[in-house]
């Protein structure tokens, strides 16, 4: 006899009662439901996770219908992580999976289901290769130049995909939009169906507790019942556009003044899962906080807060910079302060650094594009997110920080540069660059919320687990609506790991459902 269990660490209860999303919608009466549409696999969500899951299931010979509430595919990221891909092998790049797993666990406060993490580690390359093979020979792939530092280093497994020049097979040029187009085209070619402008309203169960499908509202304004005889798969994305869900599960996500708009990411799947009794990740859910508010570049130069004071070791990753900024007076933004020799300093260190925000985005083998960086700074100045002045006093006035503070900060920083030893914040000597030659520049930047990672607990079959620790029959989750693999902080150890997980989970789901 199975021992009676309950999920101790995870539950389907929110941190406090009273949120509007806790109350499920009233069921639609039978009369307005126009028809029942049945398939083997019903996928709810048409982003990269939903498209990958749908295409892979169709590839395995299953009948698939995918529903998406949006008018068109929304793919807002450009990087895809794959651990030890064939592209990496060609470039002589290898990741030690065991070391990466250990670092991932540390960054997540150990609040990770290790078996789910290892699905990503072991199957992301397989999924990436499958997607590339679907596209044929019209795709070029580069491996992102990762950030390398003593305090934090990224792993070099992030891939950029581009359609080859002259190819007209796909409309998208590259990145996430191209990945989604490849997957959508494959889904349709393999007999699957994708229905846009068709939001699922809630899930339905039968008398035995099996999730059978959903009620959706269709473009013709009619309600329809969609059912999956083998599986109902949720792939609805995250909850970054729902303020109440952020308050409940990711309070830090309410802090940044700027949100990278994610239309449709309103936690629909998390709500539907909550209503059917799924075990939900406890707070605090991991947030992607990138320092993209204002300039998309901070660099390794002196950082000052709104009081004109230095506040951190600048030799770190974009996520850390965002959090450090949030902790400052005001917290909305900070500045990088540099002088006329910044292009020389960037070029001199280009091959040593890499990383988002630290250096211009590049792939392995690129060289520093001085002209492009100069044009980027000119664009920032025209946009009002960067400032240039002939004196530090004038610069302080332009960025509205106390003149005396900025002068004192720069004086102290230049003393540290001269010593070659950052005794104040521990920055490595190689990245210490003085601020002394006019004109002087200030890049304004601040934290911006991109994604929130949290959802239903799942097992290695991607089957959703209920709060009673038993699987909910028929219900599966993939992508950002699935929990268990992230906590506390987004692991920018490997950029693009969310898209990489989408492909890895698609491979896993296809295997599981094709055996049913």
C-alpha positions in Angstrom: 0.0 0.0 0.0 1.3 3.4 -0.9 2.3 5.5 2.0 0.2 8.6 2.4 2.4 11.6 1.5 2.1 15.3 1.1 4.4 17.9 -0.4 6.1 19.4 2.6 8.4 21.9 0.9 6.1 22.7 -2.0 2.4 23.3 -1.9 -0.5 24.6 -4.0 -1.1 27.3 -1.5 -0.1 30.9 -2.1 1.9 32.8 0.5 -1.2 34.7 1.6 -4.9 34.4 0.8 -6.9 37.0 -1.1 -5.3 37.2 -4.5 -7.8 37.4 -7.4 -6.1 34.6 -9.3 -6.7 32.1 -6.5 -10.4 32.0 -7.4 -11.0 29.8 -10.5 -13.5 31.1 -13.1 -17.0 29.8 -13.1 -17.4 26.8 -15.5 -18.8 27.7 -18.9 -22.3 26.1 -19.2 -22.6 23.3 -21.7 -25.0 25.1 -24.1 -22.5 27.7 -25.4 -19.8 25.0 -26.0 -19.9 24.6 -29.7 -18.1 21.3 -30.0 -15.6 18.9 -28.5 -12.3 18.5 -30.4 -10.2 15.5 -29.6 -6.5 14.7 -30.3 -3.8 12.6 -28.7 -1.7 15.4 -27.4 -3.1 18.8 -26.5 -0.5 21.5 -26.0 -1.6 24.8 -24.4 0.9 27.5 -25.3 2.7 28.4 -28.5 6.0 29.9 -27.5 9.3 28.1 -27.9 8.4 25.4 -25.3 5.0 24.7 -26.7 6.2 24.7 -30.3 9.1 22.4 -29.4 6.9 20.0 -27.4 4.3 20.0 -30.2 6.8 19.5 -33.0 8.6 16.7 -31.2 5.4 14.9 -30.4 4.3 15.2 -34.0 7.7 14.0 -35.1 7.2 10.9 -33.0 3.9 10.2 -34.9 1.5 11.6 -32.4 -1.6 13.6 -33.3 -1.1 17.1 -31.9 -3.2 20.2 -31.4 -1.5 23.3 -30.0 -3.5 26.3 -28.7 -2.1 29.8 -28.3 -3.8 32.9 -27.2 -1.5 35.2 -29.2 -2.0 36.3 -32.8 1.5 35.3 -33.7 4.6 33.7 -32.1 6.3 35.9 -29.5 9.9 35.0 -29.2 11.8 37.7 -27.3 15.1 36.0 -26.5 17.9 35.4 -28.9 20.2 32.8 -27.2 19.9 29.0 -27.0 22.0 27.0 -24.5 23.1 23.5 -25.3 25.6 21.6 -23.3 28.4 20.1 -25.4 26.8 20.5 -28.8 28.5 19.4 -32.0 29.2 23.1 -32.8 31.1 23.4 -29.5 33.0 20.2 -30.3 34.1 21.7 -33.7 35.5 24.7 -31.8 37.2 22.6 -29.1 34.8 23.7 -26.4 33.7 21.3 -23.6 31.7 21.8 -20.5 32.1 19.6 -17.4 28.5 18.8 -16.6 29.3 17.8 -13.1 30.9 21.1 -12.3 28.1 23.1 -14.0 25.5 21.1 -12.0 27.3 21.9 -8.8 27.5 25.6 -9.6 23.8 25.7 -10.6 22.8 24.2 -7.3 24.9 26.7 -5.3 23.3 29.6 -7.2 19.8 28.2 -6.6 20.3 27.7 -2.9 20.0 24.0 -3.5 16.3 24.4 -4.2 16.5 22.4 -7.4 15.2 19.0 -8.4 18.5 17.6 -9.6 16.9 15.0 -11.9 15.2 17.8 -13.8 18.5 19.7 -14.1 20.2 16.6 -15.5 17.5 16.3 -18.2 18.6 19.7 -19.4 22.3 18.9 -19.0 22.0 15.6 -20.9 19.4 16.4 -23.5 19.8 20.1 -24.5 22.4 19.3 -27.1 20.2 16.5 -28.5 17.3 18.8 -28.7 19.4 21.6 -30.3 20.7 19.2 -33.0 17.2 18.0 -33.7 16.1 21.6 -34.3 19.1 22.3 -36.5 18.4 19.1 -38.5 14.8 20.2 -39.0 16.0 23.4 -40.6 18.6 21.8 -42.9 21.7 23.5 -44.1 20.4 27.1 -44.2 21.4 27.9 -40.6 24.7 29.2 -39.3 25.6 28.8 -35.6 28.0 30.7 -33.4 29.0 30.1 -29.8 28.6 33.1 -27.5 31.7 34.5 -25.9 31.1 33.9 -22.2 32.1 36.3 -19.4 35.2 35.2 -17.6 36.0 36.5 -14.1 37.4 35.4 -10.8 34.2 36.1 -8.9 31.8 34.7 -11.5 32.3 33.0 -14.8 29.8 31.9 -17.5 30.0 28.6 -19.3 30.6 28.8 -23.0 27.5 26.8 -24.2 25.3 29.6 -25.4 24.5 29.4 -29.2 23.4 32.1 -31.6 21.6 30.9 -34.7 21.3 32.8 -38.0 19.8 32.1 -41.3 22.5 32.0 -43.9 22.8 35.0 -46.2 20.7 34.4 -49.3 18.4 31.8 -47.7 14.7 32.5 -48.0 13.4 29.4 -46.2 12.4 31.3 -43.1 11.2 34.9 -42.6 13.1 35.4 -39.4 16.8 36.4 -39.5 17.9 34.7 -36.3 17.6 34.0 -32.6 14.4 33.0 -30.9 12.1 34.1 -33.7 14.0 31.8 -36.1 14.0 28.9 -33.6 10.2 29.2 -33.2 9.6 29.5 -37.0 11.6 26.3 -37.5 9.6 24.4 -34.9 6.2 25.8 -36.1 7.0 24.9 -39.7 8.0 21.3 -38.6 4.8 21.0 -36.5 2.6 21.8 -39.5 4.6 19.7 -42.0 4.2 16.7 -39.7 0.5 17.0 -39.5 0.1 18.9 -36.3 -2.4 21.8 -35.8 -1.6 25.2 -34.3 -4.6 27.4 -33.4 -3.9 31.1 -32.7 -6.1 33.5 -30.8 -7.4 30.6 -28.8 -6.8 31.1 -25.1 -7.5 28.2 -22.7 -9.7 29.4 -19.9 -9.3 26.5 -17.5 -8.5 22.8 -17.3 -11.1 20.0 -17.0 -10.9 16.7 -15.0 -13.0 13.6 -15.3 -14.5 11.7 -12.4 -11.3 9.8 -11.8 -9.2 13.0 -11.4 -7.6 12.8 -14.8 -7.0 16.1 -16.6 -8.8 15.6 -19.9 -8.4 18.9 -21.6 -9.5 22.5 -21.4 -12.3 25.0 -22.4 -11.0 27.6 -24.8 -12.4 30.7 -26.4 -11.9 30.7 -30.2 -11.5 33.5 -32.7 -15.1 33.1 -33.8 -16.1 34.0 -30.2 -17.4 30.4 -29.6 -16.3 28.2 -26.8 -14.9 24.7 -27.6 -13.7 21.8 -25.5 -10.3 20.5 -26.5 -9.2 17.1 -25.2 -6.0 15.2 -25.2 -6.4 11.4 -24.9 -2.7 10.8 -24.1 -1.8 14.1 -22.5 -2.6 17.7 -21.8 0.6 19.7 -21.8 0.9 23.2 -20.4 3.5 25.5 -22.0 2.1 28.9 -21.3 5.2 30.8 -20.2 5.8 32.8 -17.1 3.9 35.3 -14.9 6.0 38.4 -15.3 3.1 40.5 -16.5 0.8 39.7 -13.6 1.5 42.0 -10.7 -0.3 39.9 -8.1 1.6 36.8 -9.0 4.8 38.7 -8.7 3.8 39.9 -5.3 3.0 36.4 -4.2 5.9 34.4 -5.7 8.6 36.8 -6.8 8.5 40.1 -4.9 11.8 41.3 -6.3 10.2 41.3 -9.7 8.0 44.2 -8.6 11.0 46.4 -7.9 12.5 47.3 -11.2 10.9 50.4 -12.8 11.4 48.9 -16.2 9.9 45.7 -17.5 10.9 44.1 -20.7 7.3 43.7 -22.1 6.3 40.0 -22.4 2.8 40.3 -23.9 0.7 37.3 -22.8 3.0 36.2 -20.0 0.3 36.6 -17.4 0.7 33.4 -15.5 -2.3 31.7 -17.2 -0.7 28.2 -16.8 0.3 28.7 -13.2 -3.2 29.7 -12.4 -4.8 26.7 -14.2 -2.3 24.4 -12.4 -3.1 26.0 -9.0 -6.9 25.4 -9.7 -6.4 21.7 -10.3 -4.3 21.2 -7.2 -0.8 21.1 -8.5 2.2 21.4 -6.1 3.6 24.9 -6.8 7.2 26.1 -6.2 7.5 28.0 -3.0 8.7 31.7 -3.2 11.0 33.2 -4.0 10.9 32.3 -7.7 13.9 33.1 -9.7 13.8 36.3 -11.8 15.8 37.3 -14.8 17.0 40.8 -13.9 19.2 42.2 -16.6 20.7 45.7 -16.5 19.0 46.7 -19.7 17.1 49.7 -18.5 18.7 52.7 -20.3 22.0 51.6 -22.0 22.3 47.9 -22.6 26.0 48.1 -21.7 27.7 48.7 -18.4 31.2 47.4 -19.0 34.0 47.0 -16.5 34.3 50.7 -15.8 33.7 52.6 -12.6 30.0 52.3 -11.4 28.4 55.0 -9.3 24.9 55.3 -7.8 22.6 58.2 -7.8 24.6 59.9 -5.0 27.7 59.7 -7.2 29.4 57.1 -5.0 31.0 53.8 -6.0 29.0 50.9 -4.7 30.3 47.6 -6.1 33.0 45.5 -7.7 32.2 46.1 -11.4 33.9 42.9 -12.4 30.7 40.7 -12.3 27.8 39.6 -14.3 24.7 41.5 -15.5 22.3 39.9 -13.0 24.5 40.9 -10.0 24.7 44.4 -11.3 21.0 44.7 -11.4 20.5 43.4 -7.9 23.3 45.7 -6.5 21.6 48.6 -8.2 18.3 47.8 -6.7 19.9 48.0 -3.2 21.1 51.5 -3.7 19.4 54.8 -2.8 16.7 55.3 -5.4 17.6 51.9 -6.9 16.2 52.6 -10.3 19.4 53.2 -12.1 23.2 53.8 -11.8 26.0 55.0 -14.1 29.2 53.7 -15.6 31.8 56.5 -15.7 34.6 56.4 -18.2 36.9 58.7 -20.2 38.1 59.3 -23.7 40.3 56.2 -23.8 37.4 53.7 -23.3 37.7 52.2 -26.8 41.4 51.5 -26.3 40.6 49.9 -23.0 37.8 47.7 -24.4 39.9 46.6 -27.3 42.8 45.7 -25.1 40.6 43.5 -22.9 38.2 42.2 -25.5 39.6 38.6 -25.7 39.7 38.3 -21.9 36.1 39.1 -21.0 33.0 38.5 -23.1 29.6 38.3 -21.4 26.4 40.2 -21.7 26.8 43.8 -20.6 30.5 43.5 -19.9 31.5 43.5 -23.6 29.4 43.8 -26.8 27.7 40.5 -27.6 30.0 38.4 -29.7 30.7 34.8 -30.7 33.9 32.9 -30.4 36.3 34.1 -33.1 35.0 37.6 -33.3 37.3 40.6 -32.9 36.5 44.0 -31.3 34.5 46.2 -33.6 35.7 49.6 -32.6 33.5 51.5 -35.1 30.4 49.7 -34.1 30.9 50.4 -30.4 31.6 54.1 -31.1 28.3 54.3 -33.1 26.5 52.5 -30.3 27.7 55.1 -27.8 26.6 57.9 -30.1 23.2 56.3 -30.3 23.0 56.2 -26.5 23.9 59.9 -26.3 21.1 60.8 -28.8 18.6 58.6 -26.8 19.5 60.4 -23.6 20.8 57.3 -21.9 24.5 58.3 -22.1 26.1 61.6 -21.5 29.4 63.3 -22.5 31.1 66.3 -21.0 34.5 68.1 -21.1 34.8 68.1 -17.3 33.7 65.9 -14.4 31.9 68.8 -12.9 29.8 69.2 -16.0 29.2 65.5 -16.2 28.0 65.4 -12.6 25.5 68.1 -13.4 24.3 66.3 -16.5 23.6 63.1 -14.6 22.2 65.0 -11.6 24.6 63.6 -8.9 26.3 65.7 -6.3 29.4 67.2 -7.9 31.6 66.9 -4.8 30.7 63.2 -4.4 31.5 62.3 -8.0 34.8 64.2 -7.8 35.8 62.4 -4.6 34.7 59.1 -6.0 36.8 59.5 -9.2 39.8 60.8 -7.1 39.7 57.7 -4.9 39.2 55.4 -7.9 42.2 56.8 -9.7 44.2 56.3 -6.5 43.2 52.6 -6.6 44.1 52.4 -10.3 47.5 53.8 -9.5 48.1 51.3 -6.7 47.0 48.5 -8.9 45.1 47.0 -6.0 41.4 47.6 -5.4 41.4 47.5 -1.6 37.9 49.0 -1.5 35.9 46.4 -3.5 38.4 43.7 -4.7 38.2 44.3 -8.4 40.9 42.5 -10.4 43.8 44.8 -11.3 43.5 44.1 -15.0 40.1 45.8 -15.1 41.1 48.9 -13.2 41.0 51.8 -15.7 41.5 55.4 -14.7 39.1 58.3 -15.3 41.3 61.3 -16.2 41.2 62.2 -19.9 38.4 64.4 -21.3 35.9 64.0 -22.7 34.2 62.1 -19.9 31.2 59.7 -20.4 28.4 58.4 -18.2 26.3 55.4 -19.3 22.9 55.3 -17.5 21.7 51.8 -16.8 19.2 50.0 -14.5 17.6 46.7 -13.7 14.9 45.4 -16.0 12.7 42.4 -15.4 12.6 39.9 -18.2 11.3 36.6 -16.9 10.1 34.8 -13.8 10.8 31.1 -13.4 8.4 29.1 -11.2 5.4 26.8 -11.6 4.2 23.3 -11.0 6.3 20.5 -9.7 6.9 17.8 -12.2 8.6 14.4 -12.3 11.2 13.2 -14.9 8.3 12.2 -17.2 7.3 15.9 -17.0 4.0 14.7 -15.3 2.6 17.3 -12.9 2.7 16.4 -9.3 -0.3 17.3 -7.0 0.0 18.7 -3.5 -0.7 15.2 -2.2 2.6 14.1 -3.8 0.7 12.0 -6.4 0.9 12.6 -10.1 -2.1 14.3 -11.7 -3.0 11.8 -14.5 -2.9 13.2 -18.0 -1.3 16.6 -17.0 2.2 17.6 -18.1 4.2 20.9 -18.0 7.2 22.2 -19.9 9.0 25.5 -20.1 8.6 28.4 -17.7 5.3 27.1 -16.3 7.1 24.0 -15.0 8.9 24.3 -11.7 11.8 22.6 -10.0 14.8 23.7 -12.0 15.2 27.3 -10.8 15.1 29.2 -7.5 16.4 32.4 -5.9 18.3 33.7 -8.9 18.3 33.1 -12.7 21.5 31.1 -13.4 23.2 33.2 -16.0 26.0 30.7 -15.7 24.8 29.6 -19.1 22.9 32.3 -21.1 19.9 31.0 -23.0 19.3 28.0 -20.7 15.5 28.6 -20.7 15.4 28.0 -24.5 17.8 25.1 -24.1 15.5 23.6 -21.5 12.6 24.0 -23.9 14.4 21.8 -26.5 15.6 19.3 -23.9 12.1 18.8 -22.4 10.6 18.4 -25.9 12.9 15.4 -26.4 11.9 14.0 -23.0 8.2 14.5 -23.6 8.2 13.0 -27.0 9.8 9.9 -25.7 7.4 9.6 -22.7 4.2 10.2 -24.7 5.2 8.0 -27.7 5.5 5.1 -25.2 2.0 5.5 -23.8 
